[in-house]
Amino acid sequence: MKTAFLGLGVMGYHMAGYLQKAGYETTVYNRTAQKAVAWVAEFGGTSADTPAKAAHDADIVFACVGNDNDLRAVVLGENGAFSGMKAGAIFVDNTTASAIVARELYALGNEHGFHFIDAPVSGGEAGAKNGALTVMCGGDAAAFQKAQPAIDTFARAVTLMGPSGSGQLTKMVNQVCIAGMLQGLSEALNFSERAGLDSKLVLDVISKGAAQSWQMENRGTTMVDNKFDFGFAVDWMRKDLGIVLAEAEQNGAQMPVTALVDQFYKDVQAMDGGAGKRWDTSSLIKRLRRED
């Protein structure tokens, strides 16, 4: 089976590598061609200079890019993947994007005789490196079943959540939970520090009880140590929360805490935690420490 992978960022580079290592003949495309050359040197496979050429003759085309506009850029137009895909092929989009663009491309794919699955991932760069991502999918069951073995190469859990857009909606729920949990953990650790407690000992104790969470286990100690170069960047979280809040406007969901945490992340960006230093999402605590 032949696959293509569009977008070799911090996630896609490793995900595409797992496909190639699993025996899928993989052709990659990246906007910066040097990254594709480096990938081929490391994993084998081939590279192409347009998404259309990468997608040509592929059974499954994967993409993992930045946002809705980036996704449209690699899918649509004369050089876009859809112009190169064969009938019956499956497009699996691992980008965290809106449910709107997922449904748009699903409908367009149907018109052209191929399938579209929105399949955003959770697990961060570490999950991509270790082939242990959680993948939440939206689309048709038959196409999902055909694509799942390939998705399994870089995932620990893959689930069809419902019709087109359901994967992206589930990822939105995921990001809401993470944002709220990290703000709570930030406030708790800041409180602990101000109270004069040994915060690492506190984490060791409370992580054995009801307060335990993945964020506490994996980011609590690094937050105490004021280290924020792990995992998902603040800029990307703000992008994701923007998608959440736009969707909430449409479905009527009240998101007061999420909207507030989004503004807290804006404060962190203003502290140079955005593109300049690329702090990860656990850097919310720096905003609280700044107020000392």
Secondary structure, DSSP 8 states (H G I E B T S, - for coil): -EEEEE--STTHHHHHHHHHHTT-EEEEE-SSHHHHHHHHHHH--EE-SSHHHHHTT-SEEEE--SSHHHHHHHHSSTTSHHHH--TT-EEEE-S---HHHHHHHHHHHHHHT-EEEE--EESHHHHHHHT-EEEEEES-HHHHHHHHHHHGGGEEEEEEEESTTHHHHHHHHHHHHHHHHHHHHHHHHHHHHHTT--HHHHHHHHTTTTT--HHHHHHHHHHHTT---SSSBHHHHHHHHHHHHHHHHHHT---HHHHHHHHHHHHHIIIIITTTT--BGGGHHHHHHHT-
